[in-house]
Amino acid sequence: VKPEDRFVERLKELLPLSPSVLIAPGDDAAVVQHAGGPLAATTDVLVEGIDFLPGEDPERLGRRAAAVNLSDLAAIGARPEFLMLAIAFPTELGEDYPLAVVRGTVARAGEFGATLVGGDLSAAAQTMIAVALWGRPAGNPITRSGAADGDVVFVTGFLGQAAAGLRLARDRANAAARGIPGLSGSEERALLDAYHDPTPQVAFGVALAREGIAHAAIDVSDGLGVDAGRLARASGVRIVLEKTALPLSEPLLRFGEARGIEPAELALAGGDDYELLFTASPEDAERVEGVARRLAVRATRIGRVEAGEGASLRDGSAERDIVSFGHDHFQGKRA
Amino acid sequence: VKPEDRFVERLKELLPLSPSVLIAPGDDAAVVQHAGGPLAATTDVLVEGIDFLPGEDPERLGRRAAAVNLSDLAAIGARPEFLMLAIAFPTELGEDYPLAVVRGTVARAGEFGATLVGGDLSAAAQTMIAVALWGRPAGNPITRSGAADGDVVFVTGFLGQAAAGLRLARDRANAAARGIPGLSGSEERALLDAYHDPTPQVAFGVALAREGIAHAAIDVSDGLGVDAGRLARASGVRIVLEKTALPLSEPLLRFGEARGIEPAELALAGGDDYELLFTASPEDAERVEGVARRLAVRATRIGRVEAGEGASLRDGSAERDIVSFGHDHFQGKRA
């Protein structure tokens, strides 16, 4: 158990049980009973030097802060509606800095139907951007805890691109290698964009909830390994993924070759993908693929759910534990 | 116009108009139309070294983070329901640190009927605590913009105590004077408590909204001067306060004497009071006082609303402008 997950368990003991809390802290988002129906809510904070590199473009940071929260609501199958933004920043940057953050947040949230309705500002030594987002479940909320023995495990999009993009961005910030041998300009851009400006799978998460075909879901924010482990743990099952099935993009494969890094490792441990990892019964697998086709979202079968516990990756006849592959919020610096 | 207020005006231009946003950013809280009725929401962030002293007790910080947000909902006349908490902190403090923050937030919010439903953690060089709180308006939301020529201006509780408490706390942190000549232990404690553990006027704000007797309200978080100026500006009126009417507590008067500081200056510029400044028509003034008696809250008539603009303090025949008395979030360090 990662320190962060142990923390969440200790945290839950502090919280009073309330009949109006339908889905409690520990999932991607909370769902509460409000007059007129359930409300889904989430909060995520980005900190300079931890969640992003110092000196990153503030408008893009605003977009990213919106996206990581939109991804949490997507994982639970809720339609985003409203958000608030708290920004702490070094005031010597001037008021244009937080305004650029706001502009990015407003634009990104607006693309998914959510409106910025409030905020707060404070001075600070390092920039911190906290978003609180809420909306309405599109069907029964999809928790992390419903995966069942025999389920198929799916993931949307490509994995590991953001981790490669972060490495590229870090190199650029350090004024190191500009232009990676073996990588075209557009391949490099694809990886950088995956890191700087992730696309939350809102429409797909909403469709899964509306159709009621996912048993459990989590967004891949800290790395496929650790997040698969969290889903397995919450559901009381074991998840076995197939290495050859992992969706790895052409740019990631090239990046891996050029750098001598195994692309699957970036997928397992990289984080920041903001794709949805979810399970469905084998009978519903084709319906899942139908939804994906309709929404032009890639959904790949990457493994299966078994009785047991933990999460592992199978590579031919070898199988290794992957639950410790990824980012832990107690272990600090990732950017 | 303070830099922060100018910022809010530039910010508002960035926000798309939405028919579901009933009260937009710039007030104490936003109110949005949700299925099943309006929802009031607010967010406030506390930053170490800015909004609180380094090394302050984390449980008390958690209580304070809840209180400043509860106070914003109180100002708009909404009943708090749910909140989320984002904590960035130096991870070398260990997981007990954020747990203590959570414990304080859960306890303080619980006293006012609000339940913590979610959160996020990140590493950071300095501690930052962001709360997002939402609830339901108890009647027509009380904005900052409804004050009318001829209104009576009221304030709840005492002013300036938190500013005195902050000075005491700062002295203690600097290992300077322990025990202030002329101040008893209980007087010192009253001032320290006003700073460390402010009490939001939730029941009173809800009662004002339910009875529909306040024309406009704001919570006094940045100083009576600047906050009176904000209310006047939002309403397009002038506010004239009477120096002799300001509610100054016995401990504050003693503190002022002992330190050679004019107590009224702490009330005007100190901030962190989390009392409600509001206006009502003269015919409703006695009803206001009836509500205050019923709830055992002090509500003092401290001035009146006139045609014109700005905010001033009258002292005998002298009158001076007070809109620049208080904290501006662009000017950094206050703690």
HADDOCK unambig.tbl for C-alpha pairs under 7 A between the chains (distance, minus, plus):
assign (segid A and resid 7 and name CA) (segid B and resid 95 and name CA) 6.71 0.50 0.50
assign (segid A and resid 11 and name CA) (segid B and resid 99 and name CA) 6.49 0.50 0.50
assign (segid A and resid 14 and name CA) (segid B and resid 103 and name CA) 6.52 0.50 0.50
assign (segid A and resid 15 and name CA) (segid B and resid 106 and name CA) 6.95 0.50 0.50
assign (segid A and resid 24 and name CA) (segid B and resid 117 and name CA) 6.08 0.50 0.50
assign (segid A and resid 25 and name CA) (segid B and resid 117 and name CA) 5.65 0.50 0.50
assign (segid A and resid 25 and name CA) (segid B and resid 118 and name CA) 4.86 0.50 0.50
assign (segid A and resid 30 and name CA) (segid B and resid 117 and name CA) 5.97 0.50 0.50
assign (segid A and resid 30 and name CA) (segid B and resid 118 and name CA) 6.05 0.50 0.50
assign (segid A and resid 35 and name CA) (segid B and resid 36 and name CA) 5.40 0.50 0.50
assign (segid A and resid 36 and name CA) (segid B and resid 35 and name CA) 5.43 0.50 0.50
assign (segid A and resid 36 and name CA) (segid B and resid 36 and name CA) 3.67 0.50 0.50
assign (segid A and resid 42 and name CA) (segid B and resid 118 and name CA) 6.38 0.50 0.50
assign (segid A and resid 43 and name CA) (segid B and resid 84 and name CA) 6.71 0.50 0.50
assign (segid A and resid 43 and name CA) (segid B and resid 86 and name CA) 6.79 0.50 0.50
assign (segid A and resid 43 and name CA) (segid B and resid 118 and name CA) 6.98 0.50 0.50
assign (segid A and resid 43 and name CA) (segid B and resid 119 and name CA) 5.82 0.50 0.50
assign (segid A and resid 43 and name CA) (segid B and resid 120 and name CA) 6.22 0.50 0.50
assign (segid A and resid 44 and name CA) (segid B and resid 86 and name CA) 6.78 0.50 0.50
assign (segid A and resid 44 and name CA) (segid B and resid 120 and name CA) 5.46 0.50 0.50
assign (segid A and resid 45 and name CA) (segid B and resid 86 and name CA) 6.36 0.50 0.50
assign (segid A and resid 45 and name CA) (segid B and resid 120 and name CA) 6.56 0.50 0.50
assign (segid A and resid 45 and name CA) (segid B and resid 122 and name CA) 7.00 0.50 0.50
assign (segid A and resid 47 and name CA) (segid B and resid 124 and name CA) 6.56 0.50 0.50
assign (segid A and resid 50 and name CA) (segid B and resid 123 and name CA) 6.72 0.50 0.50
assign (segid A and resid 84 and name CA) (segid B and resid 43 and name CA) 6.75 0.50 0.50
assign (segid A and resid 86 and name CA) (segid B and resid 43 and name CA) 6.77 0.50 0.50
assign (segid A and resid 86 and name CA) (segid B and resid 44 and name CA) 6.78 0.50 0.50
assign (segid A and resid 86 and name CA) (segid B and resid 45 and name CA) 6.39 0.50 0.50
assign (segid A and resid 91 and name CA) (segid B and resid 330 and name CA) 6.00 0.50 0.50
assign (segid A and resid 91 and name CA) (segid B and resid 332 and name CA) 6.90 0.50 0.50
assign (segid A and resid 95 and name CA) (segid B and resid 7 and name CA) 6.71 0.50 0.50
assign (segid A and resid 99 and name CA) (segid B and resid 11 and name CA) 6.50 0.50 0.50
assign (segid A and resid 103 and name CA) (segid B and resid 14 and name CA) 6.53 0.50 0.50
assign (segid A and resid 106 and name CA) (segid B and resid 15 and name CA) 6.98 0.50 0.50
assign (segid A and resid 117 and name CA) (segid B and resid 24 and name CA) 6.08 0.50 0.50
assign (segid A and resid 117 and name CA) (segid B and resid 25 and name CA) 5.69 0.50 0.50
assign (segid A and resid 117 and name CA) (segid B and resid 30 and name CA) 5.99 0.50 0.50
assign (segid A and resid 118 and name CA) (segid B and resid 25 and name CA) 4.85 0.50 0.50
assign (segid A and resid 118 and name CA) (segid B and resid 30 and name CA) 6.02 0.50 0.50
assign (segid A and resid 118 and name CA) (segid B and resid 42 and name CA) 6.40 0.50 0.50
assign (segid A and resid 119 and name CA) (segid B and resid 43 and name CA) 5.85 0.50 0.50
assign (segid A and resid 120 and name CA) (segid B and resid 43 and name CA) 6.20 0.50 0.50
assign (segid A and resid 120 and name CA) (segid B and resid 44 and name CA) 5.46 0.50 0.50
assign (segid A and resid 120 and name CA) (segid B and resid 45 and name CA) 6.60 0.50 0.50
assign (segid A and resid 121 and name CA) (segid B and resid 329 and name CA) 6.56 0.50 0.50
assign (segid A and resid 122 and name CA) (segid B and resid 45 and name CA) 6.99 0.50 0.50
assign (segid A and resid 122 and name CA) (segid B and resid 329 and name CA) 5.50 0.50 0.50
assign (segid A and resid 123 and name CA) (segid B and resid 50 and name CA) 6.75 0.50 0.50
assign (segid A and resid 123 and name CA) (segid B and resid 329 and name CA) 6.54 0.50 0.50
assign (segid A and resid 123 and name CA) (segid B and resid 330 and name CA) 6.51 0.50 0.50
assign (segid A and resid 123 and name CA) (segid B and resid 332 and name CA) 5.01 0.50 0.50
assign (segid A and resid 124 and name CA) (segid B and resid 47 and name CA) 6.57 0.50 0.50
assign (segid A and resid 130 and name CA) (segid B and resid 130 and name CA) 6.91 0.50 0.50
assign (segid A and resid 132 and name CA) (segid B and resid 132 and name CA) 6.34 0.50 0.50
assign (segid A and resid 329 and name CA) (segid B and resid 121 and name CA) 6.51 0.50 0.50
assign (segid A and resid 329 and name CA) (segid B and resid 122 and name CA) 5.49 0.50 0.50
assign (segid A and resid 329 and name CA) (segid B and resid 123 and name CA) 6.55 0.50 0.50
assign (segid A and resid 330 and name CA) (segid B and resid 91 and name CA) 6.01 0.50 0.50
assign (segid A and resid 330 and name CA) (segid B and resid 123 and name CA) 6.52 0.50 0.50
assign (segid A and resid 332 and name CA) (segid B and resid 91 and name CA) 6.86 0.50 0.50
assign (segid A and resid 332 and name CA) (segid B and resid 123 and name CA) 4.96 0.50 0.50
